[in-house]
Amino acid sequence: MTRNDYVFTSESVSEGHPDKLCDRISDAILDAFLTEEPEARVACETFATTNRVVIGGEVGLSDQEKLKDYMGQIDPITRACIKDIGYEQEKFHHKTVKITNLLHEQSAHIAQGVDAASGKDEGAGDQGLMFGYATTETDALMPAPIQYAHAVLRRLAEVRKNGTEPALGPDAKSQLSVRYVNGKPVGVTSIVLSTQHLDPDLSSADIRDIVEPYIIETLPDGWLSDDTVWHVNPTGKFVIGGPDGDAGLTGRKIIVDTYGGAAPHGGGAFSGKDPTKVDRSAAYAARYLAKNVVAAGMADRCTIQLAYAIGVARPLSIYADLHGTGEVDPAAIEKAVNTAMDLTPHGIRQHLGLNRPIYERTASYGHFGRTPTDDGGFSWERTDLVDALKAAV
């Protein structure tokens, strides 16, 4: 039986969190290669620690002889990411950090599975299962806890970077516990906010005085009350942040990237992977389908699962769960999404326009619940499949 009254918690991390910094660098490198060649193959991993960034993985171009020419971009791309995020610490500074580039040519054995055929028949870049989710509880059709956990950190990043709050540092984490009544989010029972600060003399109370007005303006009216419990920098000082305080690695914040634990996550992370990797593209497609199902009024909640095999074009299975909120049979949804969209890797990339340098912006504050942009960014957040789904049911 579905519970209607409960408290659910999700967390987010800022763009300066060590893992998110690594996601940003990996996706910035991906964007650089896609700018040079829309069909570039990239699987880029980044590791960061005190005064050190190590980048490795595989890159494939149609002319592999050109690969060495593009490798010179890696160092300036990495430094630009670190600078934009805001790191100028003694032991992690965009000018002085040591960068090791270990990227190399893509494995021919991996490439052959994808390249074995052309067009719609090209195979998936790997096996795996991917999930998409949507719910009516926010305007973005996202779960409220993760949507507002992101929003809090995004707002604090804005005032830090525009100079309004110069005391704040790049590294931060948020966590919201949201109370649900009759299945709808109605308030926040507790807030956890830990943020790096550049002045070592600031206390936890001082930090709360800085961040509280921005948190209040970000959350819906009435969600905070005298009963809301606040934990702001609960361990005390937080001066040393980023990779100097804790090592970072690409792909280590997958629940932050998706639905905050309110829905399942597939087997793979997203950042640093070109869209032939279904870990990324099919997860975007699943979100797109789930969001359009909900936007079409077919359900208040929808989970879509897709499954693939390496070298095989068509999904092995399509599964829909409407969580008891559906206006139509889930089996009809499964048939409809397969009719309304070509779910081969090629079809997904074409439908959502994924062979573009649109990924660096996804690295922080969630891959979902964002606003589609004119240049094709966050195309999987469009609700332009509603009519096709209704026609297919």
C-alpha positions, 0 to 999 in steps of 0.5 A: 500500500502506498504511504500518503503521510511521511518525511522524505530526504534528499541531498545535493552538492555544489559545483565546488564539491570535489566529485562535482568538480570532476564531473564538470571537467569530464563533461567540459572535455566531452563538449570540446571533442563534440565541438570538433566532431559531433560523432566523437567517442568520449569516455573521460574520467577525472580524479582530483586531490590536493594540488593534482588533477588526473584525467584518463579514459578513451577518446575516438575520432574519425581520424585518430591521427588528429587526436594528438592535436586536440590533446593540447586543449585538455590542460586549459579546459581543466584550468578554466573549469577550476577557475570558474568554480572559484578555486584559488586555494593555496593547495588547489588553485587553477593556476598552479594545480598539476594536471596529468592527461592520460586520455588515449585512443578508444578500444577497437573492441568497444568501438566495433559493437557500436560501429558494426552497423550504420544509422538506426541499426547501430548497437548500444555502446554497452549493456545496462538498464536505465530509469526515468521518473516524473511526478506532479509534485513540482512544476518541473515534474520532479520530486520536491526534495531533490529539486529544492536541495539543488535550488538552494545550492544554485542560489548560494552559488549565484550570490557567491560568484556575483560578489554579493556574499564573498565569504562563501566558498565553492564547496557546499552540500545541502539536505532537505527533509520534506514532509508529505501529507496525502502524498503531497509535499507541504513543508520542510522538517529539517535543513542541513547546509554545510558550506565552505567559508573563506573567513576562518573566524566565522562561526556556524551562527554567522554562516546561518545569518548569511545563508538563511535569507537565500534559503527562505526565498528559494523554498515555497511559501509556508514550507518553513516554520518554527518547527523546522530544524536547522543544521548549518555547518554543524561540525563548525569551521569549513575553510579547507574545501574541494579536492584539498579537503577530500578527493573527488572522482567523476561519477560518484554522485549519481543519486544527486544527478537524478532523483535524490533517491525518490526513484531507481537509478540504473547501473551507470553514471553520466558525466564524461560519456558521449551519447552513444553510451546508453548509460547517459542517452537512454537515461535521458530518454527514459526521463523524457518519456516519463515526463511526457507521460505525466505531462499528458495527464496519464499518471501523477507519477511514472517510472520508465525502465529501458534495458540494452545489450552492447552491440544491439540496437533495440532495447531488450525491455521497456517497463512502466510503473505508474505507482497506482496513479495511472489513468491508463494501463501501464502495458499500454504506456509501454507500447505507446512510448515504443511507438512514439519514439525510436529508442535505438541509440541512434534514434535517441540521439537524433530525437533529442539532438544529443550530438552537441556540446551541451553537457558541461552545464549538466554537471552540477545541480542535476541533469533533470528538472532543468529548463530546455535551452535554445541551443538544445541543452536539456532537450530531454526536459521538453514535453513535446511528445504529449500528443504522440503518446496520447495518439498511441495509447 
